[in-house]
Amino acid sequence: MAVTPAAGIGPVGRESTASIIAGRLRTAIGDGTLPPGSQLGEADLARRFDVSRGTLREAMQRLAAEGLLRGERHRGLFVRELSSADVLDIYVTRNAIEQAAARLILRGDPLSVAAAAARLEEICAGMREAAGRGDHAAVALGDARYHETLVRLSGSPRLARVAGTLLIETRMCIRALQDSYPSRELPASRLREHDAILQAIRDGDEERVLALIGAHMEAAAARLAPGLSLHGPRAPAP
C-alpha cells in the first residue's frame, strides 16, 4: 500500500540566509565582538551583511527567542546582560546536563570510556600548553570545548541539543569569570578541576565524577555570583 507523503515533508534545502546571519551574530556575541548591552542597529547590520532588513530581522528574532537579545520598546534589540540569577541558572542547568552526560559515558563499555577519556585528555593538554604560554583566552576556549565534548561523548543528541542552547551564554560567563579573578590563579584552578574530572572518568568512578562536576559548577557560579550556591538561595530575578 502506497503511503501518501505528509504535507511539507520533502527534500531539505540549504541553510537559509537568516540562519547563517543568526549564526554569525551568535559568534559575535559569544566572542565579545557584540558585548552585553550592545544595541543591534538594523540598518547598519543589514548593510554590513548585504542582506535585506527583513532577512536581518528574522535572524535577530531567532536570537531574541533564544534569550540572547532583549527588546526595548521604541529602541530595538540589545545583547542581553546576564544577572546573578541568569548566571546561577546557567550553571544549575549545565550541572544537570553534564552529570547526565557523564553517567551515560561511564555506563558504556570500557573501550568507549577509554576513548572518551583520551579525547578529553587531548583538550586538557591543549589547555595546559595555552596556560604555559600565558594565553588565557585559549584556556577559556579550551574550557568551553571540554564541556561541549563531554556532553557530545555521551551519545545523546538531546543532551547535546539542550547544551548547545547554553553555549553562547556559557562563553559569556567564562569571559566574565576570566576578567574577575587573578590571571595566574584562574587558569591553574581550571586545569586542576578539569584534570580531576578526567581522572575520575578514567577510573570509572561515577560517584566521584558527579561530585567533581557539581563542585566545578558550584565554584564557577560562586566566582561570578559571590555568596550564591547551586544548592542554596537563588539570586533574585531581575
Stockholm file with secondary structure:
# STOCKHOLM 1.0

chainA/1-238         MAVTPAAGIGPVGRESTASIIAGRLRTAIGDGTLPPGSQLGEADLARRFDVSRGTLREAMQRLAAEGLLRGERHRGLFVRELSSADVLDIYVTRNAIEQAAARLILRGDPLSVAAAAARLEEICAGMREAAGRGDHAAVALGDARYHETLVRLSGSPRLARVAGTLLIETRMCIRALQDSYPSRELPASRLREHDAILQAIRDGDEERVLALIGAHMEAAAARLAPGLSLHGPRAPAP
#=GR chainA/1-238 SS CCCCCCTTCSCCCCCCHHHHHHHHHHHHHHTTSSCTTCEECHHHHHHHHTCCHHHHHHHHHHHHHTTSEEEETTTEEEECCCCHHHHHHHHHHHHHHHHHHHHHHHTSCHHHHHHHHHHHHHHHHHHHHHHHTTCHHHHHHHHHHHHHHHHHTTTCHHHHHHHHHHHHHHHHHHHHHHHHSCTTHHHHHHHHHHHHHHHHHHHTCHHHHHHHHHHHHHHHHHHHSTTCCTTSCCCCCC
#=GC SS_cons         CCCCCCTTCSCCCCCCHHHHHHHHHHHHHHTTSSCTTCEECHHHHHHHHTCCHHHHHHHHHHHHHTTSEEEETTTEEEECCCCHHHHHHHHHHHHHHHHHHHHHHHTSCHHHHHHHHHHHHHHHHHHHHHHHTTCHHHHHHHHHHHHHHHHHTTTCHHHHHHHHHHHHHHHHHHHHHHHHSCTTHHHHHHHHHHHHHHHHHHHTCHHHHHHHHHHHHHHHHHHHSTTCCTTSCCCCCC
//
